[in-house]
Every structure is written in structure tokens, then in C-alpha cells.
Amino acid sequence: MKPVVSAMQAWSCTVISFFAIIILTVLAALYRSGHEELVGGVDDPTDGKAVSGTVFTAVFVYIVRVAPFDPI
């Protein structure tokens, strides 16, 4: 079966996904802790834990997407 994308494009997507996991995890942790810069303003969300749960869901999606899938 012919690959849809080149190996370099596939690796680039994987590397970007790993960085997304790291960045989103840090953001979710900051929201969960109630960091003043993220939840302390007038237009900022008031429930940092709810935002954190949503961001952690995105992290889970990235982890599932990056995880090797080898059907038996």
C-alpha cells in the first residue's frame, strides 16, 4: 500500500504532537492551580478546574493519536 505522506512529514507531525502534549499539560496544570495570569482577570474564566479538564481531554486525544497503533 502506498503511503499517503512522506516519512519526513509523518515525523514532523509526531514531533509537533509531542510538543503539543507538553505545552497543553503545562497550561492545564496552570489552570488547575488557579494561576493569577490565567484566571485572575475580568474576562478570564472563573472556573479554572473546568478549563483544566477540557485541556486535559485535548492532551488525552493527542496521546491516543501519537500512541503506536498495531492491530493484531
Contacts in CASP RR format, 6 or more apart in sequence:
PFRMAT RR
TARGET T0000
AUTHOR 0000-0000-0000
METHOD contacts of the structure
MODEL  1
MKPVVSAMQAWSCTVISFFAIIILTVLAALYRSGHEELVGGVDDPTDGKA
VSGTVFTAVFVYIVRVAPFDPI
3 10 0 8 1.000
5 13 0 8 1.000
14 66 0 8 1.000
17 62 0 8 1.000
17 65 0 8 1.000
17 66 0 8 1.000
18 66 0 8 1.000
20 62 0 8 1.000
21 59 0 8 1.000
21 62 0 8 1.000
21 63 0 8 1.000
21 66 0 8 1.000
24 55 0 8 1.000
24 56 0 8 1.000
24 58 0 8 1.000
24 59 0 8 1.000
24 62 0 8 1.000
25 56 0 8 1.000
25 59 0 8 1.000
27 38 0 8 1.000
27 55 0 8 1.000
28 51 0 8 1.000
28 52 0 8 1.000
28 53 0 8 1.000
28 55 0 8 1.000
28 56 0 8 1.000
28 59 0 8 1.000
29 52 0 8 1.000
30 37 0 8 1.000
30 38 0 8 1.000
31 38 0 8 1.000
31 39 0 8 1.000
31 45 0 8 1.000
31 48 0 8 1.000
31 49 0 8 1.000
31 51 0 8 1.000
31 52 0 8 1.000
31 55 0 8 1.000
32 48 0 8 1.000
32 49 0 8 1.000
32 52 0 8 1.000
32 53 0 8 1.000
34 40 0 8 1.000
34 48 0 8 1.000
38 44 0 8 1.000
38 48 0 8 1.000
39 45 0 8 1.000
39 46 0 8 1.000
39 48 0 8 1.000
39 51 0 8 1.000
45 51 0 8 1.000
END
